[in-house]
């Protein structure tokens, strides 16, 4: 069977097509594959913190892991609070632009912050 039409809820391969919808007899889930694709695209544009909360520009966050800073002997310590972040689109995973007191402007990955 094709893995592209597995059930999005229980991941079962035991699915069948009923008109324009796909049905999973194991968990009774019905879905439209085109809607799943558009939903996945919108989720990829959203920045989530380490706990899965949606981050927006202007939010305040806390760093949850000691981070090294290129070109500096010191780094950013866990527990550092950052105010007024900006969510940016990035290919390398650094989707937060911010200013950290004592260090300056830098980019962070959203997986290393927690929303306050």
Secondary structure, DSSP 8 states (H G I E B T S, - for coil): --GGGS-TTT--S-EEEETTEEEETTT--EE-HHHHHHHHHHHHTSEE-TTS-EE-TT--EEE-S-EE-TT-SSEE-TT-EE-S-EE---SSS--EEEEETTTEEEEE-GGGEEE-
